[in-house]
Structures are given as structure tokens and as C-alpha cells.
């Protein structure tokens, strides 16, 4: 994979998620990248092939285990960062 342009919003989160996913770490960034995997692949980002089932649910569960009262808001904020990154990459092509 080519280096991610760190000028794109959320690139650091996506890079960290890819690193964790490749190492088999089930982290918030890794699950977020798995949620966005189809679109990220379409945008030309090299993605691992092995993924967890229902990454959306697992991401929410991980957030809720940490801070149940703010899980919904944090989940939505992460999805917005993912979408922002995807849009920036699509526009920068």
C-alpha cells in the first residue's frame, strides 16, 4: 500500500486501524477500518483479507464496554471521520 496522505482528515486513524488489523489486534481503529473496508478497497487502499464478522456491532460493543453512556455519540463520530477520509481520498484522485 502506498503511504496514506496525512493531509486527509482521519488518515492517522485509518493508518493505525490498518496496522492493528494486520497485527490481529481488535481495536477501535481496526474495527472502524473493517467497517469501511469495501469503500476503502474501491479507493485503492490495500486491505487485509481476513476480517471479523459484524465489525459495526463489534465496534459499538467495544465502545460501550469502555464508556456505555457515550458509546452512541463516539460511534457516530468515528463513522463521520471514516466517511470524511473516504470522501477526501475520492476527491484527491
C-alpha positions as CSV (number, residue, x, y, z in Angstrom):
1,X,0.0,0.0,0.0
2,X,1.2,3.5,-0.8
3,X,1.7,5.7,2.2
4,X,-1.5,7.4,3.3
5,X,-1.6,11.2,2.7
6,X,-1.6,12.5,6.2
7,X,-3.3,15.7,5.0
8,X,-6.5,13.8,4.5
9,X,-8.8,14.1,7.6
10,X,-8.7,10.9,9.6
11,X,-5.7,9.4,7.8
12,X,-3.9,8.8,11.1
13,X,-6.9,6.8,12.4
14,X,-7.1,4.8,9.2
15,X,-3.4,4.1,9.2
16,X,-3.5,2.9,12.8
17,X,-6.5,0.8,12.1
18,X,-4.8,-0.9,9.2
19,X,-1.7,-1.5,11.3
20,X,-3.8,-3.1,14.1
21,X,-5.8,-5.1,11.7
22,X,-2.7,-6.6,10.1
23,X,-1.3,-7.5,13.5
24,X,-4.6,-9.1,14.6
25,X,-5.4,-6.5,17.2
26,X,-9.2,-5.9,17.7
27,X,-9.0,-2.1,18.4
28,X,-11.4,0.7,17.7
29,X,-9.3,1.9,14.7
30,X,-9.1,-1.7,13.3
31,X,-12.8,-2.3,13.6
32,X,-13.5,1.1,12.0
33,X,-11.3,0.3,9.0
34,X,-13.2,-3.0,8.7
35,X,-16.5,-1.2,8.6
36,X,-15.2,0.9,5.7
37,X,-13.2,-1.9,4.0
38,X,-15.4,-2.2,0.9
39,X,-15.2,1.5,0.0
40,X,-11.5,1.8,1.1
41,X,-10.7,-1.1,-1.3
42,X,-12.6,0.6,-4.0
43,X,-10.5,3.7,-3.4
44,X,-7.3,1.6,-4.0
45,X,-6.2,1.1,-0.4
46,X,-4.6,-2.3,0.2
47,X,-6.7,-4.0,2.8
48,X,-6.2,-7.3,4.7
49,X,-8.5,-10.1,3.6
50,X,-9.3,-11.7,6.9
51,X,-12.0,-9.7,8.8
52,X,-14.3,-10.1,11.8
53,X,-18.0,-10.7,11.4
54,X,-20.2,-7.7,12.0
55,X,-17.5,-5.1,12.6
56,X,-20.2,-2.4,13.1
57,X,-21.6,-4.4,16.1
58,X,-18.2,-5.2,17.5
59,X,-17.0,-1.6,17.2
60,X,-20.1,-0.4,19.1
61,X,-19.7,-3.2,21.8
62,X,-16.1,-2.2,22.3
63,X,-17.0,1.5,22.7
64,X,-19.9,0.6,25.0
65,X,-17.6,-1.6,27.2
66,X,-15.3,1.4,27.7
67,X,-17.9,4.1,28.3
68,X,-21.5,3.0,27.9
69,X,-23.1,6.4,28.2
70,X,-21.1,7.9,25.3
71,X,-20.8,4.9,23.0
72,X,-23.5,6.0,20.6
73,X,-22.0,9.5,20.1
74,X,-18.5,8.1,19.8
75,X,-19.6,5.5,17.3
76,X,-21.2,8.2,15.1
77,X,-18.2,10.5,15.4
78,X,-15.9,7.7,14.2
79,X,-18.2,6.9,11.3
80,X,-18.1,10.6,10.3
81,X,-14.3,10.6,10.4
82,X,-14.3,7.5,8.2
83,X,-16.7,9.0,5.7
84,X,-14.7,12.2,5.7
85,X,-11.5,10.3,4.9
86,X,-13.2,8.3,2.2
87,X,-14.6,11.5,0.5
88,X,-11.2,13.3,0.7
89,X,-9.4,10.3,-0.9
90,X,-12.1,10.2,-3.6
91,X,-11.8,13.9,-4.3
92,X,-8.0,13.8,-4.3
93,X,-7.8,11.2,-7.1
